[in-house]
Amino acid sequence: MSLKVIILCAGYATRLYPLTENMPKPLLPVGSKPILEWILERVQKVQSVQAVYVVSNQKFTGHFETWAAKTKYPWPIEVVNDHTTSNETRLGAIGDLAYVIKTKKVSPCDLLVIAGDNFFDFDLVSFVNFGTKKRPHGVIAVYDVGDKELAKRYGLVRVDAEGKILEFQEKPPQPTTTLASSGIYWLPQETWSLLDRYITSGHNTDQPGHYMRWLAETSGLFAFSLKGKWLDIGDLDSYKKANAIVNTPTNPKESL
């Protein structure tokens, strides 16, 4: 089964101003390379990838096109402009996912969808392999933040012994779990009709958590727990943490 990758990079990252006023967040440098290249370094290890789509907005598409022209990967990278011009008019993560599929006439296949502000060092191969075993259900990557106070900042999931998602909690004041959704999704070909059904029914297309909750309730959804380092780079503090991880000398086996 072919696999294509969609990296969601169409946000405006207003919480990182002034760094992102004239630069898209996924192209901000962490250490010696942009956040996006750290993601693609992990994607490269997945053998079945055939193409990568980077979806951006009208404001930053040119930045990504300039970047893409200078890079070389084993598969084509296509930058997709969703033609939105502000944070208020953005399509949202699920809207952008559907936009890429429709405008690029992507033929039915398995999809690996990754939020472009993810910074991680875990093995995507294991994640994809787990996904293929759970077909026809989708899988989301989760990370145990290990602290209930910290967990209040994230969308959380509660799972059973087999990893099936029982409940979503969106930044709950009283978390009952510390498993945070990481913004990495494996959506098999079998879920495509469900995406159309979700959107045409008028559901929220901004936050991916809304779709994942609906998917869990409609067809079943599994969680795969990530091991290693993970940061959701949403503000200046997390951006500084990512750079500190890269710039701090460590055991080579532990470095990103």
N, C-alpha and C positions, 0 to 999 in steps of 0.2 A: 504494500500500500504506500503510495507516495505521500510525502509530508511537506507542507509548505509552512513558512514562518511569517507571522504578522507581528511587527513590533510597533506598539502604540506610542507615538511621539507627537501627538497633535495638541497637547496641552500648552498653556501659556505660562505656567510656573510662576505665578505672581508672588508666591510666598518666598521666592528666592531673589526678588528684586534687591539691588540693581544688577545682579549677576546675569539675570535672564531677560533683561529688558531688550537686549539686542543679540541674544544668543540662546538657542533652544537648550533646555536642560539636558537632554541626552548627549549633547555635544560638549558639555562642560568637562574639562579635564579632571580626571582622578589619577594622580600620579602622572605618568607620561602619556596617557591616552584618554580619549573621551569615554564617558560612561557606556555609550553605545558599543564601542569596540570591546569593552570588557564582556558585554552580553554576547556579542558575536563570536568571541573567543570560545565561549562555552557551546554556542550553537554549532561551531565547526566540528565538534566531537561527535555530533549526531550524524550517522552515516546516510540516512534516508532523505535528508533535506534536498529539495529540488530548486527552491527559490525562496527569496526573502523580500518581503514588502515592508517598507518603512513609511508609515502614514503620518503626515505632518499637516500643518495648516498653511494658509496663504502667507502669513507673516514669515514663516521659517522654512518653507519648502526650498528656497534658494540655498540656504545654509546647508541643508542635507544633500542637495544635488552637487554642490561644490565638494562636500566631503566625500560623497560616493564616487565622484570622478577620480579621486586620488587613492581609492582603496582597491584591494584585489582580494577576492574570496573565491572559494571553489564553485560558487553558484551566483547567478545574477542577483543584484540588489536593485529593486525598483522603488524609487521614491514616489509616493502617492500624495497629491495635494487634495485635501478634503474641502478646500475653498472657503473655510470659515475664517473670520477676521478678528474675532474677539473672544474673550473668556465667556461672555454672555451668550454668544451664538454658536459655541462649539457643539459638535455632534455628540460628544461623549464617547467613551471607550467602545460600547456595544454598537453605537451608531457608526463609528469609524470602521469597526470590524465588518459590518454589513456593507459599508460603502466600498471597501476594498474588494470584497467578493463580487459585488455587482459591477462596479466600473471596470475592473480588470478581468471580468468574465472568468474568474477562477473556477476551474472545473472541480467537481466534488472530490475531496481528498481529506486526509487528516490534517488538522491545523495545530501548530504550536503557537500560542499567542502570549506575548510577553510585554508587560508595561515597560516603557523605555526609561524609567527612572529606577529600575532595579539594579542593585549592586550585589553580586553574589559569587561564590566560588564552588558551588555544589555541582554535582554531576547530572546534567540534563539527559544523558543517555539512560540512566536508571529511571528517571522520571517518565520518559517516553516509553520505555519497555514496560513499566508498570501500567501505563495507559493502554497499551495494546492488549494487555491481559484483561483489562476491565471493559473492553469493547462490548456492547455499544454505548457504555456510559462515559461521560466526560470525567476528567480528573483535574483537580486544582492542587498546586503546590502550596503547602503550609509550612510555617516555621514556628517552632516553639520559642516564644520570647522569654519564657521562664519566669515571668514576674507579673502578677495580676495588676499591679499599678501601671506598669508599662503597657500591658495588654489593653487598657482602656483606650489607647490611641488607635487601635486597629479594628478591622473587621475580623471577627473570630469565628471559628467553626468547632462544633462538638461532634465527635465521631464515635462509631461503635468499634468493636474489636477488629472488624474486617476493614476498617478505614472508610466505611460508608458514612456520608455526612448526615447527621441527624438534625442539626440546627445551625443557623447563622445568627451571629450577634454583631450588630454594627456599633462599634465603639461603646460598649455597654458600661454603665456606671458601676455595675457589680458583676464582673466577668466570672463565668463558671468554668472557663478554660483559658489556656494561654497559647492556643494554636492560632496563629495569625495567617490570614490569606496573603500570599506574597505577590499576587499580580502575575502569576505564571499559570497558564491553562493549556490542557491538552483536550482538544475538541475533535472527536472522531467524525468521520464523514456522516455517520448515522444521525448526528445531532443537527445537521444543516437545516432540515425542515423545521426543527424546533426553534431555531433562530428566527426564521421568517415568521413563524406563528407568534413568537414573543413580540416582535416589532409591530406586526400588523394589528395586534391586539391592543396597542397603545401603551405598552409598559415603558418604564423608565429606561432610557438608552444611555444615560450618563455614567453612573457608577456600575462597574461590572458585577459588583456584589449582588445587585438586584437581580440580574440575569442568572447568576449562579444559584441564588436561592430558589428562583423559579425552576431552574433546571433540576435542582435536587428534589424539589417537590413533584415535578412532572415526570421525570424519567429516571431519577436516581443519579447521584454524583459522588465520586470518591475523592479522598484526600491522600496526598503523598507527602510524608514528612521529610523535609530537607535537612541535611546534615552539613554543617560548615558555617560560613559567614554569610549574613544577609542584612542588607539595609534598604529601606525604602527612602530614597533621597527626596524628601519633600520640603525640607527647610535648610537653612544655613548650618544648623547644628549637625544634622545627619550628613550633609555634604562635607563638613570638616572631619567628621568621624571616618568617612570613607577614605579621605586623603591620609588621615593618620594611620589607618590600617595598612595602606600601600607603602607609606613612607617610613614605617617603623620596621627596623631589621628584625626578622623572625627566622625560625627554622624554615629552610626552603620547602619542606613538605607542608608547612602550614600557610605559606604565603599564597596570595591570589595569583 
